[in-house]
């Protein structure tokens, strides 16, 4: 099934692209020869699964993933992927009705694999089980089918956690009969619901003003505590999980106008909005209509709750607005007034350090510099970021900044490998953030971009050669530089053979740290079982692959955490 992790990751990716934009930069790296081979077997029980597609993807999370290699199992379930380059990858299995290991960034059916040049990796096997099915029908208060409504599954236990399937996201929608059928579900207990929560505000992209159904759980209750959980077993099918919704509730509209500092209406400004949560934090952003010639705008499809509206920026505008809060109770709201202010600006130059390679230095014109203003205490702050593509000489001017403290990063998704903002200077003095006043034009800012193409290839050996059941292991490299330079943080998974690879590191001294846990992770709670970390110091040079071997003791005691009295 489409795990909660995967759905949230996908939605987050969409917003990252909207906020930060894509980037086409490819760091200067040595071309890797595609000479490696991966083999394995796909089984269900003791039988091989024929005609199953196996796909190798880059490990980096991206909306535009392209397969590196692809193969199909033979009659005995064996597969062989050839022409594989060195690097980190996700090995994914396309078997929609099956469930299996879930150890990937997208929460899909797959596992990480680290490949060295020219090696053959055997026994990358998958043991799958047939997932369960939940099917039913959704009708309204008049017994009419509710069409194209999203069904939600919520897991209520930890059984089968860490399992996933190759998912068809459209099976979560009801058809023209109001019928849904969700397959490939991991064994466990689930509540089934349909409709919107209808409280604390809700951003419903694309729903317009057509109203909404109050979230209703099987069997026809709106109180989640009274919902009946559905037991899903391997290969089982739970039928007649029907839900009858109440009558469609009305959604509401907020209208207003936007003016500039002189009180004149401003046209063609896209209006954004978001829910206002505890401590005045905003979340669940949506985008409404653009303002018309008279500065008027309209936000449709709002559920009861607390919101804030603001002028939406794609990161290149020279203006901004403050957020205006409003409450939707049981009716439309009008008279909202947004004021568009001319933003402050920061100008300066960016330079690349860590290399004299002209090809690398020339890539500065492909980098996009992103400036974010830290939200002010107490107020509601909408997304506030501006970005600019650096000139060939590294010069830049960023406009549209609101007052506050500004920090800099390189924009793009995924992040450009090997490049990162190491430090920022103003008038020759290093700054953690740049203070920007209302309407200020800040100059003489120097952004130092560090480049590195060093890497650490490692092996984790388990004491006794017996890997604990259900273990999840990752490795990160922490820079030992203590001069205030910001260094990149990378955490990569360890594959089933104990191999890992960390790339794009600048030269220097690092501490490699192995972290591991077993069991499930519940939001807001620590893992069910944590293991003692393993640490090792490594020297990294540009253009060189450092090697390290670490020994993991699953019986080692966790270090005591000292707390200040």
TITOR-388426 format. One record per residue (C-alpha): x, y, z; residue in three letters. Coordinates in steps of 0.2 Angstrom, whole numbers, plus 5000, padded with zeros to 4 digits. Layout:
XYZala
...
***
This chain:
500050005000unk
500550184998unk
501350215015unk
501050375025unk
502850405023unk
502850395005unk
501250505003unk
502050645014unk
503650635005unk
502850654988unk
501850804994unk
503350885002unk
504250864986unk
502950954976unk
503051104988unk
504951104988unk
504951114969unk
503551254970unk
504551354983unk
506351324978unk
506251274959unk
507151144950unk
509051154946unk
509951084932unk
511651094939unk
512750934938unk
514350944949unk
515950914940unk
516350734943unk
517350594935unk
516250494923unk
515950324931unk
516050164920unk
514450064920unk
515249894922unk
514449824938unk
513149694939unk
511749654952unk
510849494953unk
509549414964unk
507949324966unk
506149374969unk
505149244979unk
503549214987unk
503549075000unk
504748944992unk
504348984974unk
505149104962unk
504049244955unk
504149254936unk
503949414925unk
504249534940unk
505049704935unk
506549754945unk
507149934943unk
508750024949unk
508550214953unk
509750344960unk
509650354979unk
509350544979unk
507550594982unk
506850684966unk
505250704957unk
506150664940unk
506950494944unk
507650404929unk
507950214930unk
509850174929unk
509449994925unk
507949884923unk
507649694922unk
506349554923unk
506349394932unk
506449234923unk
505349074927unk
506349044943unk
506249224949unk
508049264945unk
508549434938unk
510149514932unk
510449704930unk
511949744920unk
512849904915unk
512749974932unk
513850124937unk
514650144954unk
513650244967unk
512150234978unk
510550174972unk
508750114977unk
508349934971unk
506449934968unk
505249794964unk
503649824954unk
502449694961unk
500849794965unk
499949654974unk
501449604985unk
502249675000unk
504049665005unk
505449765013unk
505249955015unk
506950035017unk
506950175005unk
506650365005unk
504950354996unk
504350215008unk
504150104992unk
504549914990unk
506449914989unk
508049924997unk
509650034996unk
511249964987unk
512950034986unk
513949984971unk
515849994967unk
516550004950unk
516649834941unk
515949734955unk
514649594954unk
513349604968unk
512449434971unk
510949384982unk
510049554982unk
508449444985unk
506749494989unk
505549384999unk
503749454996unk
502049405003unk
500349434995unk
499649595002unk
497849615009unk
496449695001unk
495149815008unk
493649854997unk
491949935000unk
490750074994unk
490550254999unk
488750334998unk
488050495004unk
486550525015unk
485350485001unk
486150324997unk
486950394981unk
488750344976unk
490050464981unk
491250474966unk
493150514966unk
493250534984unk
494950494993unk
494950345005unk
496150355020unk
496950205029unk
497750235046unk
498750105054unk
498350065072unk
499649935076unk
501549905072unk
501249725065unk
502049715048unk
502849885050unk
504249915038unk
503349835024unk
502749915008unk
502149884990unk
502349954973unk
500850064973unk
499450124962unk
498950294970unk
497350294960unk
496550144969unk
496250264984unk
494850354974unk
493050294973unk
492450254956unk
490850294947unk
489850174958unk
490650244974unk
491750084975unk
493550074981unk
494749934981unk
496449954990unk
497649804987unk
499449764992unk
499149815010unk
500349765023unk
499649645036unk
499049745051unk
497549835058unk
496849985050unk
495450115052unk
494650165035unk
493950345033unk
493350465019unk
493050645019unk
493850795027unk
494250835046unk
493351005044unk
494151075060unk
495651185062unk
495651235044unk
496051135029unk
496951175013unk
496051084999unk
497051114983unk
495951094968unk
494251074977unk
493551244974unk
491951294983unk
491051134980unk
490851094999unk
491550945008unk
491050785018unk
491450775036unk
492750645039unk
491850475043unk
492550315048unk
492050135046unk
490650095052unk
489850265049unk
490550365064unk
491450535064unk
492250495081unk
493950405077unk
493950325094unk
492350235089unk
493050175073unk
493149985070unk
494849935064unk
494949815050unk
496149665052unk
497249635036unk
498149465035unk
499249405021unk
498249375006unk
496649415014unk
495149525007unk
494049625019unk
492449665009unk
490949775012unk
491949905022unk
490650025017unk
490450205023unk
488950315023unk
489350495024unk
488250635031unk
487650775020unk
488950875011unk
489351025022unk
489651195014unk
491451255011unk
491751445012unk
492551585003unk
493651735008unk
493751884998unk
494752044999unk
495952164990unk
497752204989unk
498552374989unk
500252444988unk
501052565001unk
500152714992unk
498452634994unk
498352594975unk
497652424970unk
498852294963unk
498452174949unk
499052004945unk
499751964962unk
499451774966unk
498651764984unk
499251624995unk
498551555011unk
498851435024unk
498151365041unk
498751445057unk
499251315070unk
499851325088unk
501151455092unk
500651545076unk
501551425065unk
500851405047unk
500651245037unk
499651175023unk
499951305010unk
498751334996unk
498651464982unk
497151554977unk
496651674963unk
497751814956unk
497151984960unk
496152074946unk
496352254939unk
495552324955unk
496652214967unk
495252104972unk
495551924976unk
494551764981unk
495051604991unk
493751464988unk
493451294996unk
493951345014unk
493351235029unk
493051305046unk
494651355054unk
495951485056unk
496951545041unk
498151685035unk
498251755018unk
499751835010unk
500451884993unk
501251724986unk
503051744979unk
503951624967unk
505551684975unk
505951814961unk
504751964966unk
505352124973unk
503852144985unk
503052055000unk
501552065011unk
501252035029unk
500051895033unk
498251935037unk
497351815049unk
495551775047unk
494351645055unk
493151535045unk
491651485056unk
489951455047unk
490051585033unk
490951675020unk
492151815025unk
492551975015unk
493452135017unk
495252065019unk
496552195015unk
498352145010unk
499652275009unk
501052244997unk
502752325002unk
504352344992unk
505552224999unk
507352255005unk
508852194995unk
510552114997unk
511852124984unk
513652054984unk
514651924976unk
514851734978unk
516451644976unk
516951454975unk
518351394986unk
519151214987unk
519651204969unk
520651284955unk
519751184942unk
519151304929unk
517751194924unk
517051184941unk
517351374944unk
516351404928unk
514851314935unk
514551464947unk
513351534934unk
512251384936unk
512051394954unk
510451474962unk
510651564978unk
509251554990unk
508951685004unk
507751645018unk
507151775032unk
506951695049unk
505151715055unk
504951845068unk
504451795086unk
502551805090unk
501851845073unk
501251735059unk
502551725045unk
502151665028unk
503451575017unk
504751705014unk
506151665002unk
506951744987unk
508151664975unk
509251724961unk
510351644948unk
512251694951unk
513051794937unk
514651714928unk
515651834939unk
514751774955unk
513851944957unk
512051944963unk
510652054970unk
509151974979unk
507552084980unk
505952064989unk
506552025007unk
505552065022unk
506352135037unk
507252015048unk
508851905049unk
509251825032unk
510251665029unk
510851595013unk
510851415005unk
510951344988unk
509251314980unk
508751164970unk
508050994972unk
509050884974unk
510450994981unk
511851014969unk
513150884974unk
514850954980unk
514251134982unk
513651214998unk
513751385007unk
515151375019unk
515051555026unk
514451725023unk
515351885026unk
514852075027unk
516052215026unk
517452085028unk
516652005044unk
515951835045unk
514051825049unk
512951685054unk
511451795047unk
511251965039unk
510152085048unk
508952175035unk
507952325040unk
506352385032unk
506752445014unk
508652425017unk
509852405002unk
511252295010unk
512852285000unk
514552215001unk
514052035005unk
515151895001unk
514551715000unk
515851585001unk
515351424992unk
516351274996unk
516651134983unk
517150964987unk
517250794977unk
517950684990unk
517050534996unk
517050405009unk
516650225005unk
516450105020unk
515949935026unk
515049905043unk
515449735050unk
514349655063unk
515249575078unk
514849395076unk
514249415058unk
512449405064unk
511349555059unk
509949595071unk
508249565064unk
507349715058unk
508849835060unk
508949995051unk
510750075049unk
511350235043unk
513050325042unk
513450515043unk
515050605041unk
515250755054unk
516650875049unk
517850915063unk
518151085057unk
517851215071unk
518151385063unk
516351425061unk
516251365043unk
514651275039unk
514951105033unk
513750985024unk
512850855033unk
512450695024unk
511650535031unk
511650385020unk
510850215022unk
511950055025unk
511449915012unk
511149735017unk
512949695014unk
513549835026unk
514149945012unk
513950135011unk
514550285001unk
514550465006unk
515050584991unk
515250774988unk
516350805003unk
517650945004unk
519450895010unk
519650885028unk
519450785044unk
517850695048unk
517050585061unk
516050445053unk
514550395064unk
513550235062unk
511750245069unk
510550095071unk
508850055077unk
507649915076unk
505749915076unk
504550045071unk
504650235073unk
503050325079unk
503050515077unk
503550605093unk
504250445100unk
505950365100unk
506350205091unk
505850045099unk
507649995101unk
509150095098unk
510950035097unk
512550115103unk
513350215089unk
515050175081unk
516250315077unk
517850325067unk
518950465061unk
519350485042unk
520350605032unk
519550655015unk
520450725000unk
519650804985unk
519550684970unk
519950534982unk
518950394989unk
519350365007unk
518950195014unk
518450145031unk
517849985040unk
516849995056unk
516349855068unk
514649865075unk
514249775091unk
512349745094unk
512649715112unk
513649875116unk
512749985129unk
512150155124unk
513150295132unk
512350385146unk
511550545142unk
512050685154unk
510850815158unk
511150985167unk
510350985184unk
***
